[in-house]
Amino acid sequence: MSSHDERAPEAELGLLDATMIGMGAMIGAGIFVLTGLAAEIAGPAAILVFVLNGVVTAFTGLSYAELASAIPKSGGGYAFVNETFEALPSFLMGWMLWFAYMIAGALYALGFAPNFIELLHVYGIVPPPDQVGAVALPILDAAVPLGFGLALVAVALFVGLNAVSTAASGSVETIFTATKVTILLIFVGFGVASPMFSSAEFQPLFPEASGAFAILPAMGLTFIAFEGYDLITTVTEEVKNPRENIPKAIFVSLAATVVVYMAVVTVAIGTLGADGLAAAGEAGIAAAATEFMPTGIPVIKNGGAVIVFGAVFSTLTALNAVVIASSRVAFSMGREGQLLPSFGQIHHRFGTPFVAILASAVVMLGSVALPTKSAGNMSSLFFLLSFVVVNGAVIKLRRERPNLNRPYEMPYYPVPPILGIVLNLVLTGVLVEYLIRTDPTALVLSVAWILLGAVVYVALDRYRARGTETDAEPTADGEPIAED
């Protein structure tokens, strides 16, 4: 008996699970490390930066919601584009998204490691992160840095969880996301109640040197904090009543994320001040928490420990979300015949896209070797390009299939997708210009991955053609051999 079959994935995720996948991916480590950097650029207007990025994101979110209700297939942006465009563009879309999710997974795993080590250090279990040594890995018969070893373990654990149970991975995502949101709300609660916040100064709102224009570069820097709602659409077929629940999950996750971001940034600036937050840089939220949260409480230790807890859970939920997303893109491509057929099969026992999950894990682990900065920039570039194409897919599908069943239709069409295209193209141009100046390696690697995708597409096309010719090979009397 084959270990896999082609039955459809089981719908085991509810609205809450789908919403938490989006929030788990969006509320990642970004809010902890980017707030101080945004304050450095935009001053107190960093609050507006996160709100405006939420608005920009909502335009593309409307497109994802409409497409998910009309095309209830797993695979996210790839599934929508595959339904709308020709084979090669849809393949390259899936190829980019698959890699972007896997790169993001590697980065989240590497981000989890130092935060977890710092958490252990807070409780006196290990030395500071910069003083820990290597750990032996018997499987590899080698010693590796502890941080790298922890990253490998984190990936392995979530890959194993996703491979054996979609419901279990969804439940873990829900629990972990609820935990980190609770931690951030605790931060907000103590901050609002502190005397420091009661005397907060948010004026002047904009920096004197650059004025309101400071918002734009700060938006570009922090936009990555809103990538993640699209992951919800990668598990469409595993969500109950997807035509209704997927759009709801997209809107709820986006709205809740914007509210959480606004509250956290407002408290951080209101207690530490924009200058103090900017001086703390990537440790801005932890520095603010240390100022006003209680100390000496058992388990909690201090405000910094609470934030480290939050960072650990943030990286874990984001990692789990992209393990789910990357494997579903590969599964969808395999099912559509654009990757090997085994990618599109469901395990007969576990009911999961087993091969797609394992293949995604292999590439994810290999991505750990990429330069961290370049990997992050590649991921952002591919996401922005995919958002442009998805907005285009909405317009094309409306024109070519106006009578398609759309349980959810965006308001004020075609304004949202057009704005989505324009704004994402602007951000793409800003990012490309930035990469040319500071990180050409990311551009080279991005182009190389797309070219590799074109080669894979041609190779798979020829492979399928040879298979078709073999199936139709004629007999001695010139008639094709009939299949059993």
C-alpha positions as CSV (number, residue, x, y, z in Angstrom):
1,M,0.0,0.0,0.0
2,S,1.3,3.5,-0.9
3,S,2.1,5.7,2.1
4,H,0.4,8.6,0.3
5,D,-2.8,9.3,-1.6
6,E,-4.4,12.2,-3.4
7,R,-7.4,12.9,-1.2
8,A,-8.0,16.5,-0.1
9,P,-6.7,17.9,3.2
10,E,-9.1,17.6,6.1
11,A,-10.8,20.8,7.3
12,E,-9.7,20.8,11.0
13,L,-9.0,24.5,11.6
14,G,-11.6,27.0,12.9
15,L,-11.9,30.7,12.6
16,L,-9.8,31.3,15.7
17,D,-7.0,29.0,14.4
18,A,-6.9,30.7,11.0
19,T,-6.8,34.2,12.7
20,M,-4.0,33.1,15.0
21,I,-1.9,31.9,12.0
22,G,-2.1,35.4,10.6
23,M,-1.4,37.2,13.9
24,G,1.3,34.6,14.8
25,A,3.1,35.5,11.7
26,M,2.6,39.3,11.8
27,I,3.3,39.8,15.5
28,G,6.8,38.3,15.3
29,A,10.0,39.7,16.5
30,G,9.5,42.8,14.4
31,I,7.5,44.7,17.0
32,F,10.3,44.1,19.5
33,V,13.3,45.2,17.3
34,L,11.7,47.7,14.9
35,T,10.0,50.1,17.3
36,G,13.2,51.8,18.5
37,L,14.5,52.0,14.9
38,A,11.2,53.6,13.8
39,A,11.3,56.1,16.6
40,E,14.9,57.0,15.6
41,I,13.6,58.0,12.1
42,A,10.2,59.4,12.8
43,G,10.2,60.4,16.4
44,P,6.8,60.2,18.2
45,A,5.2,59.8,14.7
46,A,6.4,56.2,14.8
47,I,2.8,55.6,16.1
48,L,1.4,56.9,12.9
49,V,4.0,54.8,10.9
50,F,2.5,51.5,12.2
51,V,-1.1,52.8,11.6
52,L,-0.4,53.8,8.0
53,N,1.4,50.6,7.2
54,G,-1.7,48.8,8.5
55,V,-3.8,50.9,6.0
56,V,-1.4,50.1,3.1
57,T,-1.5,46.4,4.0
58,A,-5.4,46.5,4.1
59,F,-5.6,47.2,0.4
60,T,-3.9,44.0,-0.5
61,G,-5.7,42.2,2.3
62,L,-9.0,43.1,0.6
63,S,-7.7,41.4,-2.6
64,Y,-6.7,38.3,-0.6
65,A,-10.1,38.1,1.0
66,E,-12.0,38.3,-2.2
67,L,-9.8,35.8,-4.0
68,A,-10.0,33.4,-1.0
69,S,-13.8,33.5,-1.0
70,A,-13.9,32.9,-4.8
71,I,-11.1,30.3,-5.0
72,P,-11.2,28.3,-1.8
73,K,-7.9,26.4,-2.5
74,S,-4.8,26.0,-0.4
75,G,-1.6,27.7,-1.6
76,G,-2.3,31.3,-0.9
77,G,-1.2,33.8,-3.6
78,Y,0.0,30.9,-5.8
79,A,-3.4,29.3,-5.9
80,F,-5.0,32.6,-7.0
81,V,-2.5,33.4,-9.6
82,N,-2.5,29.8,-11.0
83,E,-6.3,30.2,-11.4
84,T,-5.9,33.5,-13.3
85,F,-2.6,33.5,-15.2
86,E,-0.7,31.2,-17.6
87,A,1.5,28.3,-16.4
88,L,4.9,30.0,-16.3
89,P,3.9,33.1,-14.4
90,S,1.9,31.1,-11.8
91,F,4.9,28.7,-11.4
92,L,7.3,31.6,-10.8
93,M,4.8,33.1,-8.3
94,G,4.7,29.8,-6.3
95,W,8.4,29.4,-6.6
96,M,9.0,32.9,-5.1
97,L,6.5,32.5,-2.4
98,W,7.7,29.0,-1.4
99,F,11.3,30.3,-1.1
100,A,10.2,33.5,0.7
101,Y,8.4,31.5,3.4
102,M,11.3,29.1,3.8
103,I,13.8,31.9,4.1
104,A,11.5,33.6,6.7
105,G,11.4,30.3,8.6
106,A,15.2,30.1,8.8
107,L,15.4,33.7,10.0
108,Y,12.7,33.1,12.7
109,A,14.6,30.0,13.9
110,L,17.9,31.9,14.1
111,G,16.0,34.7,15.9
112,F,14.5,32.3,18.4
113,A,17.9,30.9,19.5
114,P,19.5,34.1,21.0
115,N,16.2,35.1,22.6
116,F,15.9,31.6,24.2
117,I,19.5,31.7,25.4
118,E,18.9,35.2,26.8
119,L,15.9,33.9,28.7
120,L,17.9,31.1,30.1
121,H,20.6,33.6,31.1
122,V,18.0,35.8,32.9
123,Y,17.3,32.8,35.2
124,G,20.9,32.0,35.7
125,I,20.9,28.8,33.7
126,V,23.5,29.7,31.1
127,P,26.0,32.5,30.5
128,P,25.1,35.5,28.3
129,P,24.4,34.7,24.7
130,D,27.8,36.0,23.6
131,Q,29.6,33.7,26.0
132,V,27.9,30.4,25.3
133,G,29.9,27.7,23.6
134,A,29.1,24.8,21.2
135,V,26.9,21.8,21.8
136,A,27.5,18.3,20.5
137,L,25.1,16.9,17.9
138,P,25.5,13.1,17.9
139,I,23.4,12.8,14.7
140,L,25.9,15.0,12.8
141,D,28.8,13.7,14.8
142,A,29.9,17.3,15.3
143,A,29.8,20.2,17.6
144,V,27.9,23.4,16.5
145,P,27.3,26.7,18.2
146,L,24.5,26.4,20.7
147,G,22.4,29.1,18.9
148,F,22.6,27.2,15.6
149,G,21.8,23.9,17.4
150,L,18.7,25.5,19.0
151,A,17.6,26.8,15.6
152,L,17.9,23.3,14.1
153,V,15.9,21.8,17.0
154,A,13.1,24.4,16.7
155,V,12.7,23.7,13.0
156,A,12.8,20.0,13.5
157,L,10.1,20.2,16.3
158,F,7.7,22.2,14.2
159,V,8.3,20.2,11.1
160,G,7.5,17.0,13.0
161,L,4.4,18.6,14.6
162,N,3.1,19.8,11.2
163,A,3.9,16.5,9.5
164,V,1.8,14.4,11.9
165,S,-1.1,16.7,12.6
166,T,-2.6,19.9,11.1
167,A,-5.0,20.2,14.1
168,A,-2.1,20.0,16.6
169,S,0.0,22.6,14.8
170,G,-3.0,24.9,14.6
171,S,-3.7,24.5,18.3
172,V,0.0,25.2,19.2
173,E,-0.2,28.3,17.0
174,T,-3.3,29.5,18.8
175,I,-1.9,28.9,22.3
176,F,1.5,30.5,21.6
177,T,0.0,33.5,19.8
178,A,-2.4,34.1,22.7
179,T,0.5,33.9,25.1
180,K,2.6,36.5,23.3
181,V,-0.3,38.8,22.8
182,T,-1.1,38.5,26.6
183,I,2.6,39.4,27.3
184,L,2.3,42.5,25.2
185,L,-1.0,43.5,26.8
186,I,0.7,43.1,30.2
187,F,3.4,45.4,29.0
188,V,0.8,47.9,27.8
189,G,-1.2,47.7,31.1
190,F,1.8,48.4,33.3
191,G,2.9,51.1,31.0
192,V,-0.4,53.0,31.0
193,A,-0.6,52.7,34.8
194,S,2.9,54.1,35.4
195,P,3.6,57.7,36.4
196,M,6.0,57.9,33.5
197,F,3.1,57.6,31.0
198,S,0.9,60.1,32.8
199,S,3.5,62.8,32.0
200,A,4.1,61.6,28.4
201,E,5.1,64.1,25.8
202,F,4.3,63.4,22.1
203,Q,5.2,66.8,20.8
204,P,6.7,67.8,18.5
205,L,5.2,64.9,16.6
206,F,7.6,65.0,13.7
207,P,11.4,65.4,13.7
208,E,12.5,69.0,13.1
209,A,15.0,68.1,10.3
210,S,12.7,66.1,8.0
211,G,9.2,66.8,9.2
212,A,6.3,64.6,8.1
213,F,8.5,63.1,5.3
214,A,10.2,61.1,8.0
215,I,7.2,58.8,8.0
216,L,8.0,57.3,4.5
217,P,11.4,55.7,5.2
218,A,10.1,54.5,8.6
219,M,7.2,52.9,6.9
220,G,9.6,51.1,4.5
221,L,11.6,49.8,7.4
222,T,8.7,48.5,9.4
223,F,6.4,47.2,6.6
224,I,7.8,43.7,7.2
225,A,6.0,43.7,10.5
226,F,2.7,43.4,8.6
227,E,3.7,40.4,6.4
228,G,1.8,37.4,7.6
229,Y,-2.0,37.8,7.0
230,D,-1.4,36.2,3.6
231,L,-0.4,32.9,5.3
232,I,-4.0,32.4,6.3
233,T,-4.9,31.7,2.7
234,T,-2.2,29.0,2.3
235,V,-4.4,26.6,4.5
236,T,-7.7,27.5,2.9
237,E,-8.8,23.9,2.4
238,E,-7.9,23.0,6.0
239,V,-10.2,25.7,7.4
240,K,-13.9,25.0,8.1
241,N,-16.3,27.0,5.9
242,P,-13.3,28.8,4.2
243,R,-15.4,31.0,1.9
244,E,-16.6,32.8,5.0
245,N,-13.9,32.2,7.6
246,I,-10.8,33.1,5.5
247,P,-11.9,36.7,4.8
248,K,-13.0,37.1,8.4
249,A,-9.6,35.8,9.7
250,I,-7.7,38.2,7.4
251,F,-9.6,41.2,8.6
252,V,-9.6,40.2,12.3
253,S,-5.9,39.4,12.3
254,L,-5.0,42.7,10.6
255,A,-7.2,44.8,12.8
256,A,-6.1,43.1,16.0
257,T,-2.4,43.4,14.9
258,V,-2.7,47.2,14.2
259,V,-4.4,47.7,17.6
260,V,-1.6,45.8,19.4
261,Y,1.1,47.6,17.6
262,M,-0.5,51.0,18.3
263,A,-0.8,50.2,22.0
264,V,2.8,48.9,22.3
265,V,4.4,51.8,20.4
266,T,2.3,54.4,22.2
267,V,3.3,53.0,25.6
268,A,7.0,52.7,24.6
269,I,7.2,56.3,23.4
270,G,5.0,57.6,26.3
271,T,7.3,56.1,28.9
272,L,10.8,56.1,27.5
273,G,10.3,59.0,25.1
274,A,11.1,59.0,21.4
275,D,14.7,59.9,22.0
276,G,15.2,57.2,24.7
277,L,13.5,54.6,22.6
278,A,15.6,55.5,19.6
279,A,18.8,55.4,21.7
280,A,17.9,51.8,22.8
281,G,17.6,50.8,19.2
282,E,16.6,47.1,18.7
283,A,16.2,46.7,22.4
284,G,13.8,49.6,22.7
285,I,10.7,47.6,24.0
286,A,12.9,45.7,26.5
287,A,14.4,49.0,27.7
288,A,11.0,50.5,28.2
289,A,9.7,47.5,30.1
290,T,12.7,47.6,32.4
291,E,11.8,51.2,33.3
292,F,8.3,50.7,34.5
293,M,7.5,47.0,35.1
294,P,7.9,45.6,38.6
295,T,11.0,43.7,39.7
296,G,11.7,41.0,42.2
297,I,8.4,39.1,41.5
298,P,9.0,35.3,41.4
299,V,9.0,33.9,37.9
300,I,8.7,37.3,36.2
301,K,12.0,38.6,37.6
302,N,11.8,42.0,35.7
303,G,10.3,43.7,32.8
304,G,13.1,42.7,30.5
305,A,12.5,39.1,31.2
306,V,8.8,39.5,30.3
307,I,9.8,41.0,26.9
308,V,12.3,38.2,26.3
309,F,9.5,35.8,27.0
310,G,7.4,37.6,24.4
311,A,10.2,37.5,21.9
312,V,10.7,33.8,22.3
313,F,7.0,33.1,21.8
314,S,6.9,35.5,18.8
315,T,9.7,33.8,16.9
316,L,8.2,30.3,17.7
317,T,4.7,31.3,16.4
318,A,6.1,32.9,13.3
319,L,8.3,29.9,12.6
320,N,5.3,27.5,13.0
321,A,3.2,29.7,10.7
322,V,5.8,29.7,7.9
323,V,6.3,26.0,8.2
324,I,2.6,25.6,7.6
325,A,2.6,28.2,4.7
326,S,5.7,27.0,2.8
327,S,4.5,23.4,2.8
328,R,1.0,24.3,1.6
329,V,2.5,26.3,-1.3
330,A,4.6,23.3,-2.3
331,F,1.6,21.0,-1.8
332,S,-0.5,23.2,-4.1
333,M,2.2,23.3,-6.8
334,G,2.6,19.6,-6.7
335,R,-1.1,19.0,-6.9
336,E,-1.3,21.3,-10.0
337,G,1.5,19.4,-11.6
338,Q,4.0,22.2,-11.3
339,L,6.3,20.3,-8.9
340,L,6.8,16.6,-8.5
341,P,3.5,14.8,-8.0
342,S,4.6,13.5,-4.6
343,F,4.5,17.1,-3.3
344,G,0.8,17.2,-3.9
345,Q,-0.2,14.0,-2.1
346,I,-1.7,13.6,1.4
347,H,-0.3,11.1,3.8
348,H,-2.7,8.2,4.2
349,R,-2.3,8.1,8.0
350,F,-1.6,11.7,9.1
351,G,-3.8,13.5,6.6
352,T,-1.0,16.1,6.0
353,P,1.1,17.1,2.9
354,F,3.9,15.0,4.3
355,V,6.4,15.2,1.4
356,A,5.8,18.9,0.9
357,I,6.5,19.5,4.6
358,L,9.7,17.6,4.6
359,A,10.9,19.1,1.3
360,S,10.2,22.6,2.7
361,A,12.1,21.8,5.9
362,V,15.2,20.7,3.9
363,V,15.3,24.0,2.0
364,M,14.5,25.9,5.2
365,L,17.5,24.4,7.0
366,G,19.7,25.0,4.0
367,S,18.6,28.7,4.0
368,V,20.2,29.1,7.4
369,A,23.6,29.3,5.6
370,L,22.5,32.4,3.7
371,P,23.7,35.8,5.0
372,T,21.0,36.9,7.5
373,K,20.6,40.4,6.2
374,S,20.4,39.3,2.5
375,A,18.0,36.5,3.3
376,G,15.6,39.0,5.0
377,N,15.8,41.4,2.1
378,M,15.1,38.6,-0.4
379,S,12.1,37.5,1.6
380,S,10.7,41.1,1.7
381,L,11.4,41.6,-2.1
382,F,9.5,38.4,-3.0
383,F,6.6,39.2,-0.7
384,L,6.2,42.7,-2.2
385,L,6.3,41.3,-5.8
386,S,3.7,38.6,-4.9
387,F,1.4,41.3,-3.5
388,V,1.6,43.2,-6.7
389,V,0.7,40.1,-8.7
390,V,-2.2,39.1,-6.4
391,N,-3.8,42.6,-6.7
392,G,-3.4,42.2,-10.5
393,A,-5.1,38.8,-10.3
394,V,-8.2,40.3,-8.7
395,I,-8.6,42.8,-11.6
396,K,-8.0,40.1,-14.2
397,L,-10.4,37.7,-12.6
398,R,-13.2,40.3,-12.3
399,R,-12.8,41.1,-16.1
400,E,-12.6,37.6,-17.3
401,R,-15.0,35.8,-14.9
402,P,-17.5,38.4,-13.7
403,N,-20.1,35.8,-12.8
404,L,-17.8,33.8,-10.6
405,N,-19.3,33.1,-7.1
406,R,-17.7,35.6,-4.8
407,P,-19.2,35.4,-1.3
408,Y,-17.1,38.4,-0.4
409,E,-16.6,41.3,-2.7
410,M,-14.3,44.2,-1.8
411,P,-15.9,47.6,-1.5
412,Y,-15.1,50.4,-3.9
413,Y,-13.6,48.1,-6.6
414,P,-11.2,48.7,-8.4
415,V,-9.7,51.3,-6.1
416,P,-8.2,48.9,-3.5
417,P,-6.3,46.6,-5.9
418,I,-5.0,49.6,-7.9
419,L,-3.8,51.3,-4.8
420,G,-2.3,48.0,-3.6
421,I,-0.4,47.7,-6.9
422,V,0.9,51.2,-6.8
423,L,1.9,51.3,-3.2
424,N,3.6,47.9,-3.3
425,L,5.4,48.9,-6.5
426,V,6.6,52.0,-4.7
427,L,7.9,50.0,-1.8
428,T,9.5,47.5,-4.2
429,G,11.3,50.3,-5.9
430,V,12.5,51.8,-2.6
431,L,13.7,48.4,-1.5
432,V,15.5,47.6,-4.8
433,E,17.3,51.0,-4.7
434,Y,18.3,50.3,-1.1
435,L,19.6,46.9,-2.1
436,I,21.7,48.3,-5.0
437,R,23.4,50.6,-2.5
438,T,23.7,48.4,0.5
439,D,23.1,44.7,-0.3
440,P,23.7,43.7,-3.9
441,T,24.1,40.1,-2.8
442,A,20.4,39.9,-2.0
443,L,19.5,41.1,-5.5
444,V,21.9,38.6,-7.1
445,L,20.5,35.8,-5.1
446,S,17.0,36.8,-5.8
447,V,17.6,36.8,-9.6
448,A,19.5,33.5,-9.3
449,W,16.5,31.9,-7.5
450,I,14.1,33.1,-10.2
451,L,16.4,31.8,-13.0
452,L,16.7,28.5,-11.2
453,G,12.9,28.4,-11.1
454,A,12.8,28.9,-14.9
455,V,15.2,26.0,-15.3
456,V,13.2,23.8,-13.0
457,Y,10.0,24.7,-14.9
458,V,11.5,23.6,-18.2
459,A,13.0,20.4,-16.8
460,L,9.7,19.4,-15.2
461,D,7.8,20.2,-18.4
462,R,10.1,17.9,-20.3
463,Y,9.9,15.2,-17.7
464,R,6.1,15.3,-17.9
465,A,6.3,15.2,-21.7
466,R,8.5,12.1,-21.7
467,G,6.0,10.5,-19.3
468,T,3.2,11.2,-21.7
469,E,5.1,9.8,-24.6
470,T,5.9,6.6,-22.6
471,D,2.2,6.2,-21.8
472,A,1.3,6.5,-25.4
473,E,4.0,4.3,-26.8
474,P,2.6,2.3,-29.8
475,T,2.4,-1.5,-30.1
476,A,3.6,-3.5,-33.1
477,D,0.3,-2.8,-35.0
478,G,0.7,0.9,-34.4
479,E,-2.0,1.3,-31.8
480,P,-1.1,2.9,-28.5
481,I,-0.8,0.7,-25.4
482,A,-4.0,1.0,-23.4
483,E,-3.5,1.8,-19.7
484,D,-4.8,-0.8,-17.3
